[in-house]
């Protein structure tokens, strides 16, 4: 079995090494092969050098649209099964082995995984709760997804009309597509990914609360109508 891991990366020199190391240190079944693809996005640092040093394939997309960036990486994948993860997140050692086991199930569709921040505070906990509680009831997840390329193609990939929350939209459409053939979407809970708290370090621990406390503005940002807001909170900081 072969899996491709796609990682969008905008000036990730300080973070992507930890992500790639966590991939290279996975406890893999003997017949699982892993291809890692880093999508360079307007990088002016040494992200490419770090990626190549960890054995990743490097491609480029200079748009300010995460859907386009993710779609570019997946277009270069040579495998049926795909994983997407952010450059400032890293996997526990059994993530790929768990995905391997779930992907072997005949009716497997794909899914997500449990996510946790690298540190906690009251503000971070409330911010994550604002996302994770509704996600739990909707059967959604954040941070990392795994799916078949054939299903990705069938639903049109990540929606390039969306500028943020493209991953949640993709998973919602993937689940809807899978229900038509009675295939199972799974959120892995026995393993996890950890994501950096650099946004909280930069904007304060109540950052998510401030952002999601204004849902109308978030909605406008999703549709690309708040370019300055997008640049500040997504494309200049995290990406």
Secondary structure, 3 states (H helix, E strand, C coil): CEEEEEEEECCCCCCHHHHHHHHHCCCCCCCCEEEEEEEECCCCCCHHHHHHHCCCEEEECCCCCHHHHHHHHHHCCCCCEEEEECCCEEECCCHHHHHHHHHCCCCEEEEEEEEEECCCCHHHHHHHHHHHHHHHHHCCCCCEEEEEHHHHHHCCCCCCCCCCCHHHHHHHHHHHHHHCCCCEEEEEEEEEEEECCHHHHHHCCCHHHHHHCCHHHHHHHHCCCCHHHHHHHHHCCCC
